[in-house]
């Protein structure tokens, strides 16, 4: 009945099936064989391997069509304006960045020990270094500190500028959150400083604050 109803609309039927002699396969305009030799079910009864094959083929077709039709993020948002996907596509970095007193920050001239104390106080694993006008100069991470401990660096006398990493990676508040998350995951970066014009520090974004345990976006927009 469903096949006949689709035919009446004039829409082509593309069948994914493991039985090329089935009524669906015979009625379809295009038939894709996703048959498997054996189900994972020990009795060979429950659809297990076969359902996985269908999902994999569907994903492959979807990706191929995205590339073929040059599908953009805006197209995704047009078809999925609500839910997690639509939320992720319209969110900006400014919607999730941490601001104000929550930013682990010290001003240039502070000792490395003071920077370590700020890292410990904010419990974020890094501290951002700015000048007195709040322009970003560098970043010092707990990983940097661990490496310096092995070199017996005297944190009481060394300034934070001597030990920090200059020109850390940054992002602007108006940047797409989806593109930013993709960039951070690709580059294996967990933290990005958010800056405005002339590297004025506005906040920071931390990957673990934005994504849940399963990689789901955690944000609420009006």
Long-range contacts (C-beta under 8 A, 24 or more apart in sequence): 3-27, 16-54, 16-57, 16-58, 18-50, 18-53, 32-57, 73-176, 73-178, 73-179, 84-216, 84-217, 87-217, 87-219, 87-221, 88-177, 88-178, 88-181, 88-217, 88-219, 89-176, 89-178, 90-221, 91-176, 91-177, 91-178, 91-217, 91-219, 91-221, 92-173, 92-174, 92-175, 92-176, 92-177, 93-171, 93-172, 93-173, 93-174, 93-175, 93-176, 93-177, 93-180, 93-192, 93-194, 93-205, 94-173, 94-174, 94-194, 94-202, 94-203, 95-177, 95-219, 95-221, 96-177, 96-205, 96-209, 96-210, 96-219, 97-173, 97-194, 97-202, 97-203, 97-204, 97-205, 98-203, 98-204, 98-205, 98-206, 98-209, 99-202, 99-203, 100-203, 103-128, 103-201, 103-203, 103-204, 104-128, 104-204, 105-129, 105-130, 105-201, 106-130, 106-160, 107-131, 107-132, 108-132, 108-137, 108-159, 108-160, 108-161, 109-159, 109-160, 109-161, 110-159, 110-160, 111-155, 111-156, 111-157, 111-158, 111-159, 111-160, 112-140, 112-145, 112-148, 112-153, 112-155, 112-156, 112-158, 112-159, 112-160, 112-162, 112-163, 113-155, 113-156, 114-160, 115-140, 115-160, 115-163, 115-164, 116-145, 116-155, 119-145, 124-191, 124-206, 125-191, 126-191, 127-160, 128-168, 128-193, 128-201, 128-204, 129-160, 129-161, 129-164, 130-201, 133-200, 134-200, 134-201, 135-198, 135-199, 135-200, 135-201, 136-168, 136-170, 136-193, 136-195, 136-199, 136-200, 136-201, 137-161, 137-164, 137-166, 138-164, 138-165, 138-166, 138-167, 138-168, 139-164, 139-165, 139-168, 139-191, 139-193, 140-164, 140-165, 141-165, 168-193, 169-193, 170-194, 170-195, 170-199, 171-195, 171-205, 172-196, 173-202, 173-203, 177-210, 177-217, 177-219, 180-205, 181-207, 181-210, 181-211, 181-217
